């Protein structure tokens, strides 16, 4: 009985620890720097977190299924460049078509990643690492290595506009999370994604087409990365080959900090949101406090290491209880 109570306490801490930590961090930073709690800073923080949040939402699908994808930053940069280039070249194309083309390219990249992992059995880290080179090389060829800068009213509205006082990127992020939550918790697709990540062999024995679901989560992830890239280019007004650098680390860190197991089979997109906000608050507070950017990279790496280590340690303890 005592062992069961101990396991429950550990599970409760894992379940709510990140939420408690996030609240405490916000309180501490509010006292450390009064500028943190201002309406302007909070709206800016939410707008910034929305781009990583959209990517992290897709990453949640991939990690729950038992894989990783480190090509999302490159995909985001490429999709933004494609959108901007199609609109600005020659007579240009309608914004809607440019956006659909960028999302389509994201889907193709996700499809290739998924096939490499599911059908050819390439480890997901290796497959997506190779895809980073392919996507970055394609972008350099596409842009000539130069940023594409131009103010496009529709994209500017997407990246910097408001609806009822709420930044449009935040609305897009919230809609993405809501749809992802419904898919993961209310549909057969979501149940099968958890099953594939939890026990691939058992899933096959139960008649689940494991390869199909692996491919689909990579497509979802890459399409959302492309969507984030479109929002980013609207916000910045420029498409740069380096635009998505570091987004893969931030997305993975947000998902893992949110409690999604790196071994697959468990996780929640709502907890990913907390992880995204926690990482954004840390970045924002470091900037407000004047902490060197290089230290921020070190801190992010340590956070990922601690989160993954805690996940592995927790699973060992639960297994031995």
C-alpha positions in Angstrom: 0.0 0.0 0.0 2.8 2.4 0.9 4.5 1.6 -2.4 1.3 2.5 -4.3 1.0 5.8 -2.4 4.6 6.6 -3.2 4.0 5.9 -6.9 0.9 8.1 -6.9 2.8 11.0 -5.2 5.6 10.7 -7.9 3.0 10.7 -10.7 1.2 13.7 -9.2 4.5 15.6 -8.9 5.3 14.8 -12.5 1.8 15.8 -13.5 1.6 19.1 -11.8 5.3 20.0 -11.0 5.8 22.0 -14.2 2.6 24.0 -13.6 3.7 24.8 -10.1 7.2 25.7 -11.3 5.8 27.9 -14.0 3.7 29.9 -11.5 6.5 30.2 -9.0 8.9 31.4 -11.7 6.4 34.1 -12.9 6.0 35.3 -9.3 9.7 35.5 -8.7 10.5 37.3 -11.9 7.6 39.8 -11.3 9.4 40.8 -8.1 12.9 40.8 -9.8 11.9 43.0 -12.7 8.7 45.0 -12.6 8.7 45.3 -16.4 7.9 41.6 -16.7 4.3 41.9 -15.5 3.3 44.8 -17.7 0.5 44.3 -20.3 2.9 45.2 -23.2 5.5 42.7 -22.1 3.0 39.9 -21.5 1.4 40.4 -25.0 4.9 40.5 -26.5 5.8 37.3 -24.7 2.7 35.5 -25.8 3.3 36.6 -29.4 6.8 35.3 -29.3 5.9 32.1 -27.7 3.2 31.4 -30.3 5.6 30.6 -33.1 7.6 28.1 -31.0 4.2 26.9 -29.6 2.9 26.0 -33.0 6.0 24.0 -33.8 6.0 22.3 -30.3 2.4 21.3 -30.9 3.4 19.3 -33.9 6.5 18.0 -32.1 4.2 16.6 -29.4 2.7 14.2 -31.9 6.1 13.0 -33.0 7.5 12.5 -29.5 4.4 10.7 -28.3 4.8 8.4 -31.2 8.3 7.6 -30.1 10.4 9.7 -32.5 12.1 13.1 -32.8 12.3 15.7 -35.5 15.1 18.3 -35.6 14.3 19.6 -39.1 11.4 21.8 -37.9 13.5 25.0 -37.7 14.8 24.5 -41.3 11.2 23.8 -42.5 9.9 26.9 -40.8 12.6 29.0 -42.5 12.0 27.5 -45.9 8.2 27.9 -45.8 8.6 31.5 -44.9 11.0 32.1 -47.8 8.8 30.2 -50.2 5.8 32.3 -49.2 7.7 35.6 -49.5 9.4 34.6 -52.8 6.2 33.5 -54.5 4.4 36.7 -53.6 7.2 39.0 -54.6 8.5 37.4 -57.8 7.4 38.9 -61.1 3.7 39.7 -61.0 3.5 37.5 -57.9 0.9 35.0 -56.9 -2.1 35.4 -54.5 -1.2 35.2 -50.8 -3.5 32.2 -50.3 -1.8 30.2 -53.1 1.7 31.1 -51.7 0.7 30.0 -48.2 -0.8 26.7 -49.6 2.4 26.1 -51.5 4.5 26.6 -48.4 2.3 24.3 -46.4 2.5 21.7 -49.2 6.3 21.8 -49.1 6.1 21.2 -45.4 3.9 18.2 -46.0 6.4 16.8 -48.6 9.3 17.2 -46.1 7.3 15.5 -43.4 6.3 12.7 -45.8 10.0 12.0 -46.7 11.0 12.1 -43.0 8.2 9.7 -42.2 9.0 7.3 -45.0 12.7 7.3 -44.0 11.8 6.5 -40.4 8.9 4.1 -40.9 9.7 2.3 -44.1 13.5 2.4 -44.3 14.1 2.2 -40.5 16.4 5.2 -40.3 16.6 6.5 -36.7 14.5 9.6 -36.6 17.3 11.8 -35.3 19.5 10.7 -38.2 16.8 11.1 -40.8 15.8 14.5 -39.7 19.4 15.7 -39.3 20.0 14.8 -42.9 16.8 16.6 -43.9 18.1 19.8 -42.2 21.0 19.8 -44.7 18.6 19.1 -47.6 16.2 21.9 -46.6 18.8 24.4 -45.8 20.6 23.7 -49.1 17.3 24.1 -50.9 16.6 27.4 -49.2 20.0 28.8 -50.1 19.5 27.9 -53.7 16.0 29.3 -53.6 17.0 32.6 -52.1 20.5 32.9 -53.4 21.6 33.1 -49.7 20.1 36.6 -49.2 17.2 37.6 -47.0 13.9 38.5 -48.8 12.5 41.6 -47.3 9.2 43.2 -48.2 6.1 44.4 -46.3 3.0 42.4 -47.4 -0.2 43.7 -45.8 -1.8 40.3 -45.4 1.3 38.7 -43.9 1.9 41.7 -41.7 -1.6 41.4 -40.3 -1.1 37.7 -39.6 2.2 38.4 -37.8 1.5 41.6 -36.1 -2.3 42.2 -36.1 -4.8 41.9 -33.3 -8.3 40.6 -32.9 -10.2 42.0 -29.8 -6.8 43.0 -28.3 -5.3 39.5 -28.7 -2.3 39.0 -31.1 -3.3 37.0 -34.2 -0.3 34.6 -33.8 -1.6 33.8 -30.3 -5.1 33.0 -31.8 -3.5 30.8 -34.4 -1.5 29.0 -31.7 -4.6 28.5 -29.5 -6.6 27.1 -32.4 -3.7 24.8 -33.3 -3.6 23.5 -29.7 -7.4 23.1 -29.5 -7.4 21.0 -32.7 -4.4 18.9 -31.6 -6.0 18.3 -28.2 -9.2 17.0 -29.8 -7.3 14.8 -32.2 -5.1 13.3 -29.5 -7.8 12.8 -26.9 -11.0 12.3 -28.8 -10.2 10.4 -31.9 -9.0 6.9 -32.9 -6.0 8.5 -34.6 -4.9 10.0 -31.3 -5.3 6.7 -29.4 -3.3 4.9 -32.0 -0.5 7.5 -31.9 -0.2 6.9 -28.1 -0.3 3.1 -28.7 2.4 3.2 -31.4 4.7 5.2 -29.0 3.9 3.1 -26.0 4.4 -0.3 -27.6 5.0 -0.7 -31.3 5.0 -4.5 -31.4 1.7 -4.7 -29.4 0.2 -2.1 -31.7 1.1 -4.2 -34.8 -0.5 -7.3 -33.1 -3.7 -5.3 -32.6 -3.9 -4.5 -36.3 -2.6 -1.0 -36.2 -0.8 0.1 -39.3 2.2 1.4 -37.4 4.1 2.7 -40.4 1.1 4.7 -41.6 0.8 6.5 -38.2 4.5 7.2 -38.0 4.4 8.9 -41.4 1.3 10.9 -40.6 2.7 12.4 -37.4 5.8 13.6 -39.3 3.6 15.2 -41.9 1.5 16.9 -39.2 4.7 18.1 -37.5 6.2 19.5 -40.7 3.0 21.2 -41.8 2.7 23.0 -38.4 6.4 24.0 -38.7 5.6 25.5 -42.1 2.6 27.3 -40.6 4.9 28.7 -37.9 7.3 29.9 -40.6 4.6 31.7 -42.4 3.6 33.5 -39.1 7.2 34.3 -38.4 7.8 35.9 -41.8 4.7 37.9 -41.3 5.9 39.1 -38.0 9.4 39.9 -39.1 8.7 41.2 -42.6 11.7 39.3 -43.9 12.6 35.7 -44.8 16.1 34.7 -43.8 18.0 31.4 -44.2 18.8 31.6 -40.5 15.3 32.4 -39.4 14.5 29.0 -37.8 17.8 28.3 -36.1 17.3 27.0 -32.6 13.6 26.4 -33.0 14.0 22.7 -32.9 15.8 22.8 -29.5 13.2 25.2 -28.1 10.3 23.0 -29.4 11.8 19.7 -28.0 12.6 21.4 -24.7 9.0 22.7 -24.4 7.5 19.3 -25.1 9.8 17.4 -22.7 9.5 20.0 -20.0 5.7 19.7 -20.4 5.9 16.1 -19.4 5.8 14.2 -22.7 8.0 11.1 -22.3 11.0 10.9 -24.6 10.3 7.1 -24.8 6.9 7.8 -26.3 3.4 6.7 -25.4 2.5 9.5 -23.0 2.1 13.2 -23.0 -0.3 16.1 -23.4 -0.5 19.0 -25.8 -1.9 21.2 -22.9 1.2 20.5 -20.9 3.3 21.3 -23.9 1.7 24.8 -23.8 2.9 25.2 -20.2 6.4 24.1 -21.4 6.3 26.6 -24.2 5.3 29.4 -21.8 7.9 28.4 -19.3 10.7 28.5 -21.9 9.4 31.9 -23.2 9.3 33.3 -19.6 12.9 32.2 -19.1 14.0 33.8 -22.3 12.0 37.0 -21.7 13.3 37.3 -18.1 16.9 36.8 -19.2 16.5 39.5 -21.7 14.9 41.9 -19.2 17.7 41.1 -16.7 20.4 41.6 -19.3 21.7 38.0 -19.1 24.2 37.1 -21.9 22.6 35.2 -24.8 25.4 32.6 -24.7 24.4 31.7 -21.2 20.8 31.3 -22.4 21.9 28.5 -24.8 23.7 26.8 -21.9 20.7 27.0 -19.7 18.4 25.6 -22.4 20.7 22.7 -22.9 20.8 22.0 -19.2 17.0 22.2 -19.0 16.6 19.5 -21.7 19.2 17.3 -20.0 17.5 17.6 -16.6 14.0 17.0 -18.0 15.1 13.9 -20.0 17.1 12.6 -17.0 14.1 13.1 -14.7 11.8 11.3 -17.1 14.2 8.3 -17.3 14.7 8.2 -13.6 11.0 8.4 -12.9 10.3 5.5 -15.3 13.0 3.3 -13.6 11.6 4.1 -10.2 8.0 3.3 -11.3 9.2 0.1 -12.9 10.9 -1.1 -9.7 8.0 -0.1 -7.4 
